[in-house]
Amino acid sequence: MDFDYTPKVNELRRRLIAFMDEHVYPNERAIHEFSEKAPSRWIVPPIVEELKSKARAEGLWNLFLPESDLGAGLTNLEYSPLCEIMGRSLVGPELFNCSFPDTGNMEVLIRYGTAEQKERWLMPLLRGEIRSAFAMTEPAVASSDATNIDARIVREGDEYVINGEKWYISGAGDPRCKVMIFMGRSDPGNPPHQQHSMILVPMDTPGVRIGRPMQVFGYDSAPSGQFEIFFDNVRVPASNLILGEGRGFEIAQGRLGPGRIHHCMRSIGMAERALELMVARALSRKAFHKRLADQGVIRHYIAWSRIEIDQARLLTLKAADVMDKAGNKVARSEIAQIKVVAPNMAMRVLDRAIQIHGAAGLSQDFPLAAIYAGMRALRLGDGPDEVHLNVIAKIQMEQPWLSDNRHA
């Protein structure tokens, strides 16, 4: 593969970096402090919408979409370095309408939605007027095996009736969140991967009850949050079903491939920022009569971080390239590999950065602790490492060379 960025990508990178430097990093603290001081933590800071308007006016909008008439017309490989830049800030992706779970939900609606579903939900999402959620994980089952998902979707005449409980549903607490894609069991008699469906559920539907904001190491991710949601005889029109009954896993495979590239590149962006903070701290602080930067162990921290970030980036770009050329199915091993490598790498880099910052690294004065919590959650939220490792091993053991005795 060609690792050089195209002129189009380089120009977008230049503009994104300038926007981040001018508008995003200087406002991170203000956004955080607004949520701390507001009457409710579930109020969106006005500056967020202001910055979204600026980004859209500058054409830095919906960059994740390969469809050129709706987005920037970039491949996964081309979008990857842009995703990394936006991912350097916890608030960055939303400002460009490139944050999860909206990106995955928009891709689902573009690829599988009806004209009516697109008009009602996709277009407002593309304009950044509303936000959305993806209701999949359940507390009562091991959701790492998605065939366990047991919330029910039952057809009754011209409606579907939904019952169940979900939790850690990202974005559900955001007052702008107007719709969720719900995954549940609709056809229990079918083969395991044909039992589930996905359906659109407006947040204000009777029977939808928002429960607790779920925390990650004490962080509530306000004002979007991660909530538990209860569904008690929730009725939605049959026309809200996406693609067809029993096709939930088919939709999920189309949704999760690009999303995993996005998560990994954001992880790499966060690791890069942690490394920059690590270097700045090492150059500016003294201990035992010399700069931290002159301590051998600190130099090792910096060197290993540089090596590991570059390794993870190259592997992720390779996965994006394989996806572009051969599709998600062919890229299964590469996608699974980056899902193990990227967040684990980011956690190691962040841990070193926190160590160098001392007590400050644990505090709200730096973004390191919050990012670390998010990286640890990612090792579960996008599938646990163990699942991805099993996929990698299974594919490796199916390689034809294993039957060749020359390698025995």
N, C-alpha and C positions, 0 to 999 in steps of 0.2 A: 504494500500500500504506500501511497505518497503521503508523507507526513507534513508537507508544506501546505500552509493555509492559502486558499485562493485569494485573489485580490478583493473579491466581494466580502469574504470572511474577515480579512485583515482590516478592511474599512469599517465593518461593523464592530470589530474588536476595539478599534481606536475610538469610535464614538461611544461605545459602552463604557470603556475605561474612563473616558472624560466625564461621562454622566455620573458614574459611581463616585469619582473624585470630587465633583462639584456639588452633587445633590444628595447622594446616598450616605456615604460615610459621615459627613458633617451633621446629618439629621438623625443618626441612629440613637444617640442619647436622648434627644428630644422626644422621639417616638416611644422609647422605653419609659421615660419619666412621665409622659402623658398618661400611659396606662397605670402607672403607680399612683398618680394623683387624681385621676378621674373619679366621679361618683360611683361608677361601675367599671370593672376591668373589661367589660364586654362592650366598650364603646370604641369605635375606630378613630384613631387620631386624624384630625382633618388634614394634616400635612401628607398623609398617605395618599388621599385622593388628589391632592395638589400635585404630588410628584408623579402619580400615574398619568395625569393630564399632560405634564411636561414630557414624559417618556413617549406617550402616544403622538404628541405633536412633532417629536423629533424622529418619528418612524421606528422607534425601538419598541416594538409592540408585537405580540404573538409570534415571536421569533422561532418558537418551537415547532410551528406547524409547517410541514413540508408542502402543503397545498398552497401554491403561489397566489391564488386569488384570495386567500384568507390570511395567510401568514407571509413569511419571508421567502418561502420556496427553498428552504435549506434541507439537505440530507441530514441524517443523524450525525454523520461524521463532521459535517460543516457546523452544525449547531453546538456540538460538544464544547469547543473552546469558549463559546459565548455563554453557555450554561455555567461553565466554571467561573467566569467573571462575575455573573450575577449571584452565584452561590457563595461568594466570599462574604456576603452579608446575610444575616438571618432575615432581614426585611427586603433584601434585594429582589428576589424573583417576582414577588407580587407586584412590584412597581412597574414591571414590564409585561404584566399579565402572563407570566411564565411560571406560576407556582402550582405545586400539587395541592389538593387533588384536582384542581380545575383543568390542568393540562390533559391529564388522562381522561377526564370526563368529556372534555371537548373532542378529543380524538375518538372516543366511543360514539358520540353523537354524529360526528362527521362521517364515520365509516359505516355505522349501523343504524343511525336514527332515521325515522320517517321525516317527511317534509314538515309535518305538523310539529314533531318533537324538536326539529332544528329551529323552526321559527319561534317557538315559545321559549326554548331554553338555550340553544346554542348561540343564537345571535346576541342576546344580552350578555352571555359569558364572553364572547369574542370582543364585545365592546367594553368589558370590564365593569358593567353596571351591576352585576350580581356575582355571588360566589356560590360554590357547590360543595357537596360532601360525597364520600364513597363509603357506604355502609356495608361492611363485610365481616370484620372480626367480631367474634362472640365470646363472652366470658365463660360459657358453660361447656365449651368444647375446645379441643386443641386445634386452633384455627390455622396452625402451620400446615396441616393437612386440610386443604380447602374443601375436600369432599365431606368433611365433618360438619360444615355449615348447615345449621338445622332450623333456622328461622323459616317460617312457612309462607308460601305464596300459593293461594288456592283460588281457582276460577269459580266465580258464582255469577252466571249470566253475563252481563256486559261489564263486570267488574272483577278485579282481583282483590282478595282479602289477605292482609299481611299481619302476621303475628310473630313476635320474637323480641329478642334483646340483643343489642349491639353495644360495643364499647370501643374506646380509643378511636372515635370517628373524627378525623381531622377536619377542622373548619366548622364544625356543627354549631359552635357558640357564636360565630360571627353574625352580627345582625344583618349582614348583606347576603348570608347564605339562604337561598330560596328553594333549592331542590337538592335531592340526593339520589344517587344511583344505588339501589338496594339489591343485594344478592341474597337469594334464599332458595330453599328446596321447593320445587313445584311439581316434580315428577318422581316420587320416591321409588316407583317400580322400574325405572329405567336403569341402564348401566351407570356406574358411579359418576362418570364425567358427563352424563346427559340428564342428570337429575335437577340441575340448578338453572335458574333464570335470573335475569337482571331487569329491573323495572324502575321507572322514574316515580319518585314520591316527593311531591311538594312539601316543604317543611311545615306549612300551616294546615296540613291535612288533619282532620279530627282523628284522634287516637294516637298521634305522634306526640310523645312526651320526652322532652329533653331532661336528662338526669344530671348527675354530677359532672363537673369538669374533672377529667382524669389527669393526674399529675405525673410528670417524669422527673424523678429526683427532686421533687418540690416545685418544678417549673410547670406553670399552667398554660403557657403559650398564648396568653391573652393578646389581642381580643378575638383570635380565631379559635384557639383551644382544641382539646381532644375530649369528646364527651361520650358518656353513655346515653343511649337512646332506647326508649321502650316503644313497642308497636303493639297496640291493643285493638284488634279488629279494624285496622286501617284499610279503608276502601279507596281504590283508585280506578279510573277507567281502564278497560282492557287495552285501549290504544296506548297506554303508557308503557306496555311491555316492549323491551328492546330486542329486536331481531326475531325472537320466537321462543316458545317454551323449550326448556332443556338445553339452551345454547349459551348459558352463562360462562362456561369454561372456554368456549370458543371466543367469546368477547374478551374474556380476561387475558387470553394469550395475546390478542392484538393490542390490548391496553398496557400490559405490564412490560413488554419488551422495551419500547422507547422510554417508558417511565424509569426503568432501572438504569438506563444510560444517564438520564437526567439526575437521578439521585447520586450516582457515582461521581459525575462531574461536579456537582455541587459539593460533595464531600472533598474532592480534590481542591476546589476553590477555598473551602474552609481551612484545609490543611496548609495551603499556601499562605493564607493570612496568618495562621498561627505561627508559621515559620518566620514570617516577617516580624511579627511581634517578638518572637524569641530572639531574633538577631538584634533588634533594637534594644531590647532589655539587656542582653549580654554586653552590648557595646556601651551602655549608659550606667551600669551598676558596678560597684566594687565590693569585693569580699576578700578578707585576708590580704589587704593591701594591693590588690591588683584587680583589673577588670574581670568580670565573669568571662568575657570573650577570650581571655588569656588562660583560662583553666582548660586543661586537656579534655576533661569529661564534657564540658560545654561544647567544645569544638566537635567532639564526637556526636553529641546530640544534633547539632546543626548539620553535620555531614550526613548522618544516617537519615535525617528527615529529608534532605535534598534527594538522596538516592531513592528513598521509598516513594516519595511523591512522583518523581519522574517515572518510576516503574509502573505505578498504578495508572498514571495518565496514559502511557503507551498501551497498556493492556486494555484500557477502556476505549481508546481510539480504535484499537484493533477490533473490539467487539462491535463498535458502531459501524465500522467498515464492512464487517461480515454481514451485519444486519441489512445494510444498504444493498449489498450485492447479492445476497442469497436468502434473506428473510429471517424472521425470528426463530423458526424451527431449526434451521441449520446453525444458527448462532447460539443455541441453547447452552453449550458448554462455556463459551466465552462470556455470555451474560451471567451465568452462575459464578464464574471465576471472579468477575469484577465485583459482584455483590458480596463476596467474601473479602476480597482484597481491599477495596476502597474504604469502607468504614473502619476496618481494623487498622489500616494504615493511618487514617485520620486520627483515630483514638491514640495511637502511639505518638504521633507528632504533637497532638494536643496535650498529652500527658507530660511530654518533655517541656513544652512551653509553659504549662502550669507550674512545673517544678522550678523552672528558672525564674518565674514571677513570684514564687513564694506565696505568702498569704494573699497578695493582690490577685494572683491567678484564680483563686477560689471566689473572688468577690464579683459584685456587679460593675466594678469599675473597668473591667475588661470583658470581652465577649467569650473568653475561653471556656469558662465553666458551663455556660448555657449551650455553647456549641458541642462540648463534650457530652452533655446529657442527650442532645439530639442525635449524636453519632451512636451512642450506646443504644438508643431506642431504635435507630435504623437497622441495627443488627437483628432486630426482631420484627419491626414493622413491615419490612419489605421481604420477609421470609427469613427464618433463622439460618445461621451459618450451616448448621447440620444438614438442612434440606438441600442447600446449594451444593455442599460437599458430596452428598450422595448422588446428585445429578451428575456432577463432574466425574465421579468414579465410575458410575454406570456407563456413561458415554465412552469413557476411556477403555473400559473392559470390553466394550463391543467393537473396538477397532479391529479390522481384519488381520493386522499383523500378529495378533495374539495366537492365531492358529499356525503361525510359521515357526517350526521347531528351531530355526536358526537362532532365534532369540531366547531359547530356553537356557 
